[in-house]
Amino acid sequence: MQTFFVEIKCALGRTYEVANALAQAEIASEIYSIAGHYDILAKFYVGKDVDIGHFIGEKVHVISGIVDTRTIIAFKAF
């Protein structure tokens, strides 16, 4: 399994809409509202054979209301 996080910046007033769309798509294991430069932090698990770039482009970026993303790839949990 590959673990990664995506910080998501939403259009003004659309954070809950984007979070609900992520939840309905059932692609993220956890979704948090956050403060700072981004509005949402989502945690994802995908198989070793999955291309993370394609996954984000095809599953995350297609959600209406997303303005920008930043991906953080995790190596090991402690």
Secondary structure in CASP SS format (residue, H / E / C, confidence):
PFRMAT SS
TARGET T0000
AUTHOR 0000-0000-0000
METHOD secondary structure of the structure
MODEL  1
M C 1.00
Q E 1.00
T E 1.00
F E 1.00
F E 1.00
V E 1.00
E E 1.00
I E 1.00
K E 1.00
C E 1.00
A C 1.00
L C 1.00
G C 1.00
R C 1.00
T H 1.00
Y H 1.00
E H 1.00
V H 1.00
A H 1.00
N H 1.00
A H 1.00
L H 1.00
A H 1.00
Q H 1.00
A H 1.00
E C 1.00
I C 1.00
A C 1.00
S C 1.00
E E 1.00
I E 1.00
Y E 1.00
S E 1.00
I C 1.00
A C 1.00
G C 1.00
H C 1.00
Y C 1.00
D C 1.00
I E 1.00
L E 1.00
A E 1.00
K E 1.00
F E 1.00
Y E 1.00
V E 1.00
G C 1.00
K C 1.00
D C 1.00
V C 1.00
D C 1.00
I H 1.00
G H 1.00
H H 1.00
F H 1.00
I H 1.00
G H 1.00
E H 1.00
K H 1.00
V H 1.00
H C 1.00
V C 1.00
I C 1.00
S C 1.00
G C 1.00
I E 1.00
V E 1.00
D E 1.00
T E 1.00
R E 1.00
T E 1.00
I E 1.00
I E 1.00
A E 1.00
F C 1.00
K C 1.00
A C 1.00
F C 1.00
END
